[in-house]
């Protein structure tokens, strides 16, 4: 399903097996999250269309760097994460076709695998930077598990913020694709309603044209030197 007139679409993800789901329990603590609630792995790829599918080439592992103008909470620094232990090709292929990405171009992807916890002494803060753009062309967000939680309502709103034009809670097995240039997005915190511990497992993919890639020494120096 292509992006709608507002620049987004929500679809069902391809199924994954138990081994894939289990990798969310092996993520490393994210010490840039501002709390004790987030675990993450991260990898970067070059992708291109061949035959009838998108092909992913894993790029040599580097730290994650974001421009501070897009992420005022943790932008402008090198964040070191362990690489993914999964193959995201099936998820990326469907999301890229849903948009659809221009098949005549090469693209660069930042792929983040997250688990966010909530429970006693754990504030399930999903988006500490608030309503924002990521600074890429397109973004994909897939929800793989919601365990013992409420919350995580997603809002899509005009650039600069304001009244959302769309709100929803993505359920397990759903993914959203959206044009990051056209909107801000935000997700509310999660809570464990029974006083126990809960979590939300997601994968986020940020897509940039290869010539605008967020990868490599030159990009990192530019983002780190941003004023």
Buried (B, 14 or more C-beta within 10 A) or exposed (E): EEBEEEBBBBBEBEEBEEEBEEBBEEBEEBEBBBBEBBBBBBBBBBBBBEEEBBBBEEBEEBEBBBBBBBBEBBBBBEBEBBBBEBEBBBBBBBBBBBBBBEEEEBBBBBBBBBBBBBBEEBBBBBBBBEBBBBBBBBBBBBBBBBBBBBBBBBBBBEEEEEEBEBEBBBEEBBBBBBBBEBBBBBBBBBBBEEEEBBBBBBBBBBBBBEEEBBBBEEBBEEBBEBE
